[in-house]
Structures are given as C-alpha cells and as structure tokens.
C-alpha cells in the first residue's frame, strides 16, 4: 500500500510540474501512471512549453477579427 501511495504521489508531482508544458496536467499524469514516473519525467524534459496564445481584437466597424499588432501600427 505504501508503494502505491508513493507511485501516485510521484505521478501527481510530475503532473503538477507539467501543467505549463505541451501535454498539460492530465497528459503527464496519465503518461506517468501508465509508463512509470521516470518515463513521465523524461517526457517533461523533452517536451516544449505551451505555445503562447495570440490575442485577437474585433474591429469596431465589422465582424472581422484582426490579430493584435506588436509594433503599434494601426
């Protein structure tokens, strides 16, 4: 029973570390659970961070969306 609790705790720890990574909490939790925690840790080390989402603003005179300009141009 102690080994099972330790195994689950390691899976949860890896999942919390992977929250801001590509697969997210549940992806890393299930990878760690089914493939063992050391494999889950290797997946975290090999994965990329989540891509940053681009903000989209609506044009006031139409329903067309335009991406936010990073240079300040209209």
N, C-alpha and C positions, 0 to 999 in steps of 0.2 A: 504494500500500500504506500509506503514511503517513496519507493521508486516511481510509482505512478504519479504521485503529487509533485515530485521533483521534475519529472518529464513534462507535466502540464505547465508547471511554473516556467520552465525553460522555453516552452512553446509560446507562452504568453509574453515573456520577456522579448523574444525575437519579434513577435508580432508588434509590440509597442515600439521597438526600435525601427521597424519597417513602416510605420504609419505614413511617413512622408516620402516613401520610396515608390517605385513604379507599381508594385502589386498591392500595396496598402496593407492594412492590418489583417484582414481576413485571408488574403492571398498568402502572406508569410506565415500566418498561424497554421493554415492547412498544409502548406509545404513542410513546415517544421513537424507537424503532427504525423503526417504520412511518410515523410522521408527522413525523419530524425532531426533533432535540433542542430547538430553540427552542419548538416546539409543546408538547413534553413539559414544559418549564419553565413555560409558561403554564398548563398543566393543574394543575401543583403549586400555583401561586399562586392558582388559582381554586378548588381543592378544599378540603374541610374535613378536620380531623384525624379519626382513627379515633374512633368513639364509645367511651367507657369502658364496660367490661362490668360489669354488676352481679353482686355475689357472692350466691350463694344458699346458705342453710343448711338442713339437713334437721332436721325436728322429731324429737326423740328417741322420741316415742311413736307416730309414724305415718310413713307414707311420703310425706306431703305436704310440698312444698317451700315455704318462706316466704322472701321477699326480706329481706335484712339491713335492720334499722331504722337510720336515720341519726340519730334523735332519742334513742335509748337506751330507748324504750318496749318492754315485753315483748311 
